[in-house]
Amino acid sequence: GRTRWSSTDVGRLPGGEEDGPPLVADGTLYASGPQPGSGEKAGEGARWGVHALDAARGRVLWSMPVESAGAPSAAAGGALLHVYADGTVQTFTGPDSA
């Protein structure tokens, strides 16, 4: 097959395994990357955020900054993304969700 889309400004959202696959649920791909609007490049020391992308098209649906110094783990389902880091659970949903 051929590549349908690619993105270089997001990375894998850790889910417990160091080199695990991207987190995909309900047609949305969740990834981590530099905080939205930070202008930072991915890498050590960068403040990070979570990004929700349309899994079929690669279009960014929403992005949110996450305040954490620790390595996160995550789970998703029902249009929600749950991120655990530094002893705190944060739940994210898209901007159009109630």
C-alpha positions as CSV (number, residue, x, y, z in Angstrom):
1,G,0.0,0.0,0.0
2,R,0.9,3.7,0.0
3,T,1.2,6.2,2.8
4,R,-2.1,7.9,3.4
5,W,-0.7,10.6,5.7
6,S,2.2,11.3,8.0
7,S,3.0,13.8,10.7
8,T,6.4,14.9,12.1
9,D,5.2,17.3,14.8
10,V,3.8,14.6,17.2
11,G,5.2,11.5,18.8
12,R,4.1,8.4,20.5
13,L,2.0,8.8,23.7
14,P,3.4,6.3,26.1
15,G,1.0,3.7,27.2
16,G,3.2,1.5,29.4
17,E,5.6,0.0,26.8
18,E,8.6,2.0,25.7
19,D,8.1,1.3,21.9
20,G,4.4,0.6,21.9
21,P,2.1,1.5,19.0
22,P,0.2,4.8,18.9
23,L,-3.0,5.0,21.0
24,V,-6.0,4.7,18.8
25,A,-9.7,4.6,19.9
26,D,-13.0,5.4,18.1
27,G,-11.3,6.6,14.9
28,T,-9.0,9.0,16.8
29,L,-5.2,8.7,17.1
30,Y,-3.8,10.2,20.3
31,A,-0.1,11.2,20.3
32,S,2.2,13.4,22.4
33,G,4.4,16.2,21.2
34,P,5.6,19.6,22.1
35,Q,2.9,21.8,23.9
36,P,0.6,23.4,21.4
37,G,1.8,26.9,20.6
38,S,5.1,26.5,22.5
39,G,7.3,26.6,19.4
40,E,9.4,23.8,20.9
41,K,10.8,20.8,19.0
42,A,10.2,17.3,20.3
43,G,13.0,16.0,22.5
44,E,14.3,16.0,26.1
45,G,13.2,19.0,28.2
46,A,10.4,20.0,25.9
47,R,7.1,20.8,27.6
48,W,4.6,18.4,26.1
49,G,1.0,18.2,25.2
50,V,-1.5,15.7,23.8
51,H,-2.8,15.8,20.3
52,A,-5.9,14.1,18.9
53,L,-5.8,13.3,15.2
54,D,-8.3,11.9,12.8
55,A,-6.8,8.4,12.3
56,A,-8.0,8.2,8.7
57,R,-6.8,11.6,7.5
58,G,-4.2,12.8,9.9
59,R,-5.9,16.1,10.5
60,V,-5.4,17.5,14.1
61,L,-8.7,17.5,15.8
62,W,-7.5,19.2,19.0
63,S,-4.4,19.7,21.1
64,M,-4.0,20.4,24.8
65,P,-1.0,21.2,27.0
66,V,-0.1,18.8,29.8
67,E,1.8,20.0,32.9
68,S,4.0,17.1,33.9
69,A,7.6,16.3,34.4
70,G,7.1,12.6,34.6
71,A,6.5,9.9,31.9
72,P,2.8,9.7,31.2
73,S,0.7,6.6,30.6
74,A,-2.7,6.9,28.9
75,A,-6.0,5.1,28.0
76,A,-8.7,6.2,25.6
77,G,-12.3,5.3,24.8
78,G,-15.7,6.9,24.4
79,A,-14.2,10.2,23.0
80,L,-12.1,10.6,26.2
81,L,-8.4,10.5,26.7
82,H,-7.2,9.7,30.3
83,V,-3.5,10.6,31.0
84,Y,-1.8,9.6,34.3
85,A,1.5,11.4,35.2
86,D,3.1,12.6,38.4
87,G,0.4,11.0,40.6
88,T,-2.5,12.9,38.8
89,V,-5.1,11.7,36.3
90,Q,-6.2,14.2,33.7
91,T,-9.1,13.5,31.4
92,F,-9.4,15.3,28.0
93,T,-12.1,15.5,25.5
94,G,-12.5,17.5,22.3
95,P,-13.6,21.1,22.3
96,D,-17.0,20.3,20.8
97,S,-17.9,17.6,23.4
98,A,-20.3,18.2,26.3
